[in-house]
Amino acid sequence: MNVEITRFKVRAGKRKQVDEWLAFLNENMSEVLLTLEKEKMYVETIFREVLEGQEFLYWYSVQGDGGQEVEESTHWIDKKHLDYWKECIDPTFAPVKLTTEVVMIPDNIRQKMQ
């Protein structure tokens, strides 16, 4: 199982597109949830932060081993999600993967996640 949180920098001037992207995901949640099974993605959460005028998105996830990469998906929702990614995420900024120190998942839930 992989538990992580990673920070990505939003391209300058893309705040409106990020608003649209996050609204798109929320409005199409039933379709989004369908794609998570192949990824073995048990939990995926996006956080948003503005630091000193710069916007960042954080992805928190709990994922099982051996899941399909989102880039391999043929589902329309994933294709649209990746289009937003390419438009909004700054590729010149190295993503910051925070170090996982403690994972608190009860055994009965952890067993269902395998």
GROMACS elastic network, one bead per residue, 0.5 to 0.9 nm:
[ bonds ]
;  ai    aj funct       b0    kb
    1    62     6  0.70136   500
    1    63     6  0.56729   500
    1    65     6  0.55625   500
    1   113     6  0.82463   500
    1   114     6  0.77104   500
    2    61     6  0.77111   500
    2    62     6  0.57232   500
    2    63     6  0.51376   500
    2    64     6  0.61980   500
    2    65     6  0.70545   500
    3    60     6  0.75869   500
    3    61     6  0.56780   500
    3    63     6  0.64527   500
    3    64     6  0.88393   500
    3   100     6  0.70986   500
    3   103     6  0.75429   500
    4    59     6  0.77993   500
    4    60     6  0.56582   500
    4    61     6  0.54978   500
    4    62     6  0.67425   500
    4    63     6  0.86672   500
    4    97     6  0.72969   500
    4    98     6  0.71302   500
    4    99     6  0.76089   500
    4   100     6  0.63923   500
    5    58     6  0.64380   500
    5    59     6  0.52824   500
    5    61     6  0.64388   500
    5    96     6  0.85159   500
    5    97     6  0.60677   500
    5    98     6  0.58315   500
    5    99     6  0.80442   500
    5   100     6  0.79997   500
    6    57     6  0.82594   500
    6    58     6  0.53631   500
    6    59     6  0.53012   500
    6    60     6  0.66976   500
    6    61     6  0.89637   500
    6    95     6  0.64978   500
    6    96     6  0.54198   500
    6    98     6  0.59696   500
    7    56     6  0.64998   500
    7    57     6  0.57662   500
    7    59     6  0.66275   500
    7    94     6  0.89427   500
    7    95     6  0.55809   500
    7    97     6  0.64047   500
    7    98     6  0.78561   500
    8    55     6  0.87953   500
    8    56     6  0.55448   500
    8    57     6  0.52682   500
    8    58     6  0.61637   500
    8    59     6  0.81095   500
    8    89     6  0.66569   500
    8    90     6  0.74421   500
    8    91     6  0.88551   500
    8    93     6  0.73850   500
    8    94     6  0.76013   500
    8    95     6  0.50567   500
    8    96     6  0.68144   500
    9    12     6  0.89060   500
    9    54     6  0.77158   500
    9    55     6  0.62897   500
    9    57     6  0.64514   500
    9    58     6  0.88069   500
    9    88     6  0.85613   500
    9    89     6  0.59284   500
    9    90     6  0.55543   500
    9    91     6  0.82431   500
    9    92     6  0.88698   500
    9    93     6  0.63281   500
    9    94     6  0.83351   500
    9    95     6  0.74033   500
   10    13     6  0.84589   500
   10    14     6  0.68488   500
   10    15     6  0.78009   500
   10    18     6  0.81713   500
   10    54     6  0.75866   500
   10    55     6  0.55006   500
   10    56     6  0.54214   500
   10    57     6  0.69369   500
   10    88     6  0.55659   500
   10    90     6  0.54068   500
   10    93     6  0.89885   500
   11    14     6  0.57387   500
   11    15     6  0.82611   500
   11    54     6  0.87628   500
   11    55     6  0.79991   500
   11    56     6  0.89759   500
   11    87     6  0.79762   500
   11    88     6  0.54696   500
   11    89     6  0.55482   500
   11    91     6  0.84135   500
   12    15     6  0.76799   500
   12    54     6  0.76344   500
   12    55     6  0.80353   500
   12    88     6  0.84552   500
   12    90     6  0.82002   500
   13    16     6  0.77421   500
   13    17     6  0.86431   500
   13    88     6  0.88811   500
   14    17     6  0.52131   500
   14    18     6  0.61964   500
   14    19     6  0.86794   500
   14    87     6  0.79249   500
   14    88     6  0.58213   500
   14    89     6  0.86909   500
   15    18     6  0.50589   500
   15    19     6  0.62340   500
   15    20     6  0.87148   500
   15    55     6  0.77973   500
   15    88     6  0.81819   500
   16    19     6  0.50147   500
   16    20     6  0.63297   500
   16    21     6  0.86409   500
   17    21     6  0.60378   500
   17    22     6  0.86481   500
   17    84     6  0.75360   500
   17    87     6  0.80349   500
   17    88     6  0.68989   500
   18    22     6  0.61016   500
   18    23     6  0.83528   500
   18    84     6  0.76845   500
   18    85     6  0.89115   500
   18    88     6  0.65579   500
   19    22     6  0.54403   500
   19    23     6  0.60922   500
   19    24     6  0.84667   500
   20    23     6  0.50933   500
   20    24     6  0.59115   500
   20    25     6  0.86576   500
   20    84     6  0.88031   500
   21    24     6  0.50058   500
   21    25     6  0.63454   500
   21    26     6  0.87178   500
   21    80     6  0.89239   500
   21    81     6  0.73467   500
   21    84     6  0.61824   500
   21    85     6  0.84949   500
   21    88     6  0.88897   500
   22    25     6  0.51415   500
   22    26     6  0.62195   500
   22    27     6  0.85262   500
   22    46     6  0.85486   500
   23    26     6  0.50492   500
   23    27     6  0.58956   500
   23    28     6  0.84319   500
   24    27     6  0.51455   500
   24    28     6  0.60802   500
   24    29     6  0.84020   500
   24    81     6  0.85375   500
   25    28     6  0.52481   500
   25    29     6  0.58338   500
   25    31     6  0.87859   500
   25    32     6  0.68848   500
   25    77     6  0.84219   500
   25    81     6  0.77954   500
   26    29     6  0.51898   500
   26    30     6  0.88592   500
   26    32     6  0.85788   500
   27    30     6  0.83642   500
   28    31     6  0.55604   500
   28    32     6  0.62560   500
   28    33     6  0.87863   500
   28    77     6  0.80680   500
   29    33     6  0.59777   500
   29    34     6  0.85633   500
   30    33     6  0.52981   500
   30    34     6  0.65195   500
   31    34     6  0.51509   500
   31    35     6  0.68498   500
   31    75     6  0.89766   500
   31    77     6  0.67490   500
   32    35     6  0.55114   500
   32    36     6  0.68387   500
   32    77     6  0.65228   500
   32    78     6  0.76923   500
   33    36     6  0.53138   500
   33    37     6  0.74272   500
   34    37     6  0.63125   500
   34    38     6  0.82909   500
   35    38     6  0.60817   500
   35    39     6  0.69888   500
   35    41     6  0.87476   500
   35    70     6  0.84467   500
   35    73     6  0.80260   500
   35    75     6  0.73452   500
   35    77     6  0.81469   500
   35    78     6  0.76074   500
   36    39     6  0.50829   500
   36    40     6  0.61176   500
   36    41     6  0.50632   500
   36    42     6  0.72643   500
   36    43     6  0.86523   500
   36    44     6  0.86784   500
   36    68     6  0.89935   500
   36    70     6  0.88223   500
   37    41     6  0.61836   500
   37    42     6  0.77379   500
   37    67     6  0.82282   500
   37    68     6  0.88930   500
   38    41     6  0.76358   500
   38    67     6  0.59616   500
   38    68     6  0.56171   500
   38    69     6  0.85021   500
   38    70     6  0.89992   500
   38    73     6  0.86971   500
   39    42     6  0.86162   500
   39    63     6  0.75594   500
   39    64     6  0.79326   500
   39    65     6  0.89234   500
   39    66     6  0.78287   500
   39    69     6  0.61427   500
   39    70     6  0.70048   500
   39    73     6  0.89900   500
   40    62     6  0.87193   500
   40    63     6  0.55841   500
   40    64     6  0.50633   500
   40    65     6  0.71815   500
   40    66     6  0.74193   500
   40    68     6  0.73019   500
   40   113     6  0.84630   500
   40   114     6  0.88960   500
   41    44     6  0.67638   500
   41    61     6  0.72077   500
   41    62     6  0.62003   500
   41    64     6  0.63866   500
   41    67     6  0.74406   500
   42    61     6  0.74846   500
   42    62     6  0.55106   500
   42    63     6  0.55155   500
   42    64     6  0.72979   500
   42   113     6  0.69402   500
   43    60     6  0.76984   500
   43    61     6  0.52338   500
   43    63     6  0.69321   500
   44    59     6  0.69712   500
   44    60     6  0.56657   500
   44    62     6  0.66133   500
   44    63     6  0.82836   500
   45    58     6  0.80681   500
   45    59     6  0.58357   500
   45    60     6  0.51079   500
   45    61     6  0.63741   500
   46    57     6  0.66180   500
   46    58     6  0.55345   500
   46    60     6  0.63393   500
   46    61     6  0.87846   500
   47    56     6  0.83217   500
   47    57     6  0.56170   500
   47    59     6  0.65036   500
   47    60     6  0.78038   500
   48    55     6  0.73688   500
   48    56     6  0.58771   500
   48    58     6  0.62640   500
   49    54     6  0.82550   500
   49    55     6  0.57637   500
   49    56     6  0.52478   500
   49    57     6  0.64096   500
   49    58     6  0.80069   500
   50    53     6  0.58646   500
   50    54     6  0.53078   500
   50    56     6  0.61240   500
   50    57     6  0.88328   500
   51    54     6  0.51983   500
   51    55     6  0.63823   500
   51    56     6  0.77248   500
   52    55     6  0.84258   500
   56    89     6  0.87710   500
   57    89     6  0.85771   500
   63    66     6  0.89551   500
   63    67     6  0.76976   500
   63   113     6  0.83764   500
   64    67     6  0.65097   500
   64   113     6  0.69120   500
   64   114     6  0.64689   500
   65   114     6  0.82962   500
   66    69     6  0.89607   500
   68    71     6  0.82984   500
   68    72     6  0.66434   500
   68    73     6  0.74666   500
   69    72     6  0.53843   500
   69    73     6  0.70342   500
   70    73     6  0.53147   500
   70    74     6  0.88088   500
   70    78     6  0.65935   500
   70    79     6  0.86109   500
   70    82     6  0.82734   500
   71    74     6  0.83088   500
   71    78     6  0.77383   500
   71    79     6  0.79684   500
   71    82     6  0.76105   500
   73    76     6  0.84285   500
   73    78     6  0.64646   500
   73    79     6  0.75335   500
   74    77     6  0.86383   500
   74    78     6  0.72287   500
   74    79     6  0.70268   500
   75    78     6  0.55163   500
   75    79     6  0.64914   500
   75    80     6  0.89271   500
   76    79     6  0.50660   500
   76    80     6  0.62341   500
   76    81     6  0.85276   500
   77    80     6  0.52326   500
   77    81     6  0.60845   500
   77    82     6  0.86608   500
   78    82     6  0.60933   500
   78    83     6  0.85222   500
   79    82     6  0.51836   500
   79    83     6  0.62418   500
   79    84     6  0.88136   500
   80    84     6  0.63735   500
   80    85     6  0.86038   500
   81    84     6  0.52552   500
   81    85     6  0.62421   500
   81    86     6  0.88293   500
   82    86     6  0.61367   500
   82    87     6  0.85211   500
   83    86     6  0.52461   500
   83    87     6  0.62955   500
   83    88     6  0.86398   500
   84    87     6  0.50563   500
   84    88     6  0.59107   500
   84    89     6  0.81290   500
   85    88     6  0.52664   500
   85    89     6  0.54721   500
   85    90     6  0.89092   500
   86    89     6  0.59722   500
   86    90     6  0.80998   500
   86    91     6  0.82706   500
   87    90     6  0.82738   500
   89    92     6  0.89719   500
   89    93     6  0.86464   500
   90    93     6  0.57895   500
   90    94     6  0.86103   500
   91    94     6  0.72074   500
   91    95     6  0.86457   500
   93    96     6  0.87804   500
   97   100     6  0.89330   500
  100   103     6  0.74235   500
  105   108     6  0.83658   500
  105   109     6  0.65897   500
  105   110     6  0.60155   500
  106   109     6  0.54947   500
  106   110     6  0.60806   500
  106   111     6  0.86789   500
  107   111     6  0.59824   500
  107   112     6  0.86553   500
  108   111     6  0.54023   500
  108   112     6  0.67451   500
  109   112     6  0.52283   500
  109   113     6  0.65049   500
  110   113     6  0.50812   500
  110   114     6  0.68601   500
  111   114     6  0.56415   500
